[in-house]
Amino acid sequence: MNRKYPRRGVYLLPNLFTTGTLFAGFYAIVASIHGHYPLAAMVIFIAMILDGLDGRIARMTGTQSAFGAEYDSLADLVAFGLAPSILALFWGLQGFGKFGWLGAFVFTACGALRLARFNSQAQNLSKRYFQGLPIPTAATVLASLVWVAVSERVPALTQVAQGVALVLVYGLGLLMVSNIRYRSFKDIDLHGRMPFALAIALVLVVAAIAVHPPLILLLLSLGYVVYGVIYTLWRLSRGRPKAGPRAKRE
């Protein structure tokens, strides 16, 4: 009798990008431990790009799987939960004693809770909005802040940035596990036409990033963080009923 067993294996292409995200997160941690803070920040941004590609490639090629979703979350925890908190800790949070390393832990723990909540609700989510701040954005804020402070080489600015980082590890952690809604932009059709003004805006953004990458990335990521808070407060002020958790795999 010929028995049919379930096929075992994983899809290669999207998981290669996920592995790249995991490696980038690991490399950023190693770089942070050795004091190479700008390099660690840049590698975290590379991890963010790889993380954005693996999901899109999986959807475009029809290679989505439960294994890929879980593997992606584990890689995200390392690259966007652990790596930026280690970077911030070794760069400047150690000077605040236990409040510093506890803040780094809070950031990592909230990132893990954010991913776990996302996975547990994945079947009931829409792709227009995220519930809570996405962990890659939180990582971007921390990494770009460190990158700006180190690149400017101004002692007074560094001290201020370290204080801001202490506030951010707690604040960003709370935003990740909050019910604040953030636009995901995953419903945008990349194959369709876009307004000409939007195309010009994208060119200007790319040009600005090329001129001063850490500062522009910091401003963009902080703008996204503030946008979600303002949008949620605006909805509450309008008296609209709050929607249930709706998001899609980050």
N, C-alpha and C positions, 0 to 999 in steps of 0.2 A: 504494500500500500504506500502510495506517495503522499506524504504529509507536507502541507504548506506551512512553513514557518515565517513569521514576520521578518521582513528584510531589516538587517542591522547595518548601521553606518550613518554617517553624517554628510551633509552637503559641504563640499570643499570650499567653494569660492567665498560665500559670506562668512564662513568660520575662519578663513584666513585673515580677513579684515578684523574680525573680533579678536583673533590671536594677536594681531598687530596692536590693537588697542590695549590688550593686557600687557604686552611687552613694553609699550610706551609708558604705561603706568608704573611698571616695575623699574624701568630705566630712570624715570623721573624721581622715584624714591631713592635709588642709588646715587643719582646726581645731587639730590638734596643733602644726603648724609655726608657727601664729600665737599659740600659747600659751593657747588656749581648751580647757583639759584636761577640765573637767567636761562641756562640750558634746561633745567628741570621745568621751568614755566613753558618754554617753547615746546618741549616734548609733550606736555599736557595738552597744548593746543593741537598738536599732531594727532594725539589720541582722540580728541574731539572730532576731527575731520574723519578719521577712520571709523569712529563710532557712527557717524552720520551716513557713511557709505555702506556699511554692512547691512543695515536694515533696508535701505533703498535697493541694493543689489538683490537681496533676498526676495523683495516684493516684485522686482522687475523680472527676475528669472524664475519665479514660482518655487523658490527653494526655502520657504519659511518652514520652521519646525519648532516643536516644543523644546528640543535640545538647544537649538540656536537661541531661543528667547532666554532660557536659563543661563546659558554660557555668556550671552551678552550682558546680563545683569551682573554676573560675577566679575566680568572684565570691567564693567562700569564702576563697581564698588572699589576696585583697585585703582583705576585710572582717575576717577573723579571724586572718590570718597577718601581713600587713604593717601594717595599721592599729593594732592593739594594741602591736606592737613599736615602731613610730614614736612612739606616744603615750608609752610607758614611757621611750623613749630621750630624747625632748625634755623630758619632765617631770623625770626624775631620774637616768637611767643614764649621762648624759654625764659626771657627776662621778666615775665610776669608770674613766675613761679607756678604753683598748682593751677591757677586760673588759666594760664597759657596752655598747659598740656591737657587740662580738662576741656578747654574750648576746642582743641584739636580733636579730642575724642568725641565731643558732642557733635561736631560737624560730621565726622565719620559715621557715628551711630545713626544720626538723623538721615544721612544718605542711604544707609542700609535699610532703615525703616521705610524711606520713600520708595526704594526699589521693591521691597517686599510688598508694600501696599499696592503698588502699581501692578505687580505680577498677579496678586490675588484678585484684582478687579479687572484684569485685562479683557475678559469676555464681555463686560458690560460697559465698555468705554467707547466714546466717539473720538475721532482723531482731530477735532477742531481745537480742543483745549486740554491742557494738563491740569491735574489737581495737585497743587503745590509746585514750588519752584523746581524745574528740572535739574537734576544733579550735575549735568555737564555745564550748565550756566553758572551754578554756584562755584564750581571748580574754576571756571573762567575768571570770575571776579577775583578770587584769591590769587590765582596764578598771575594775572595781569597786574594786580596791585604790587606784588613782590617784584615783578619784572620792571615796573616803572620806578619803584623806589631804588632798586639796585642800579639801574641804568643811569639815573640822574646823579647819583653819587653826592648827594647833599645830606650831611648828617642830620640837620634839623628836619628835612623832609622824611628821612628814614625813621626818625623817632615818632613823627606824626603818623606815618604809614603803619608802624607797628601797633600803635594804639588803635588805629582804624581796623587793622586786621583782627585784633582781639575782639572788637565789637562784632565784626563780620562773621567770625566763626560761629558765634552764638546766634546772631541774627539770621544768617543764611540757613543755619541748621533748622531753626524754627520755621522759616519760610518753606523749606522742603517738606515738612510734615504738616503744613497748614492746609486749609481748604481754599486758599487763594487760587484763582484761575489764571492760567497763562496760555496765551495763544500758541499752538504748536506749529502752525504753518504747514502741516503735513497734508492739508487738503488742497494746497496750491498745485495746479497742474503745470509741471515743468515742461511738458511737451506742447502746451498751448501758447498763444500769443500773450504778450504783456504790453501794458501801456508804454509809450515811448518815454514819458517822464520817469517811469519806474526804472527803465533801462539806464537812463542818465544817472539816476540816483545811485544805482548799484555801481556804476563806473566810478562815481565820486567817492563812494565808500571804500572801494578797493584801492583807489588812489590815496585816500587818507590813511588807510592801514599801511600802505607801502611807505609813506612818509614817516610815521611814528607808530609802529605796530602795537607796542604795549599800551600806550596811552589811549589810542582809538579803541582797542579791544576792551579796555577797562571802561571807557565811556559807554560803548555799545552794550556791554553786559550789565552795567549798572542801570542804564536806561531801560533795559528789558525787565530788570528786577522791580524798578519803580513803577513801570507800566502796569504790571500785574496787580500791584497794591492799589494803584489809583483806579484801575478798571473795576476791581472788586468793590471798592468803596463807592464808586459811582453807581454800580448796580444796586448796592444796598440802599443808597440814598434815593434811588428811583422806586424802591419798594418792590422790586421784582423778586419772585420766589427763587431761592437759590437752587440751582440744578444739582443733581447728584453727581458723584464722581465720574467724570468722562475724560478720557485721554486715550492715547495709543502708545505702543511700545516706543520708548525713547531710543 
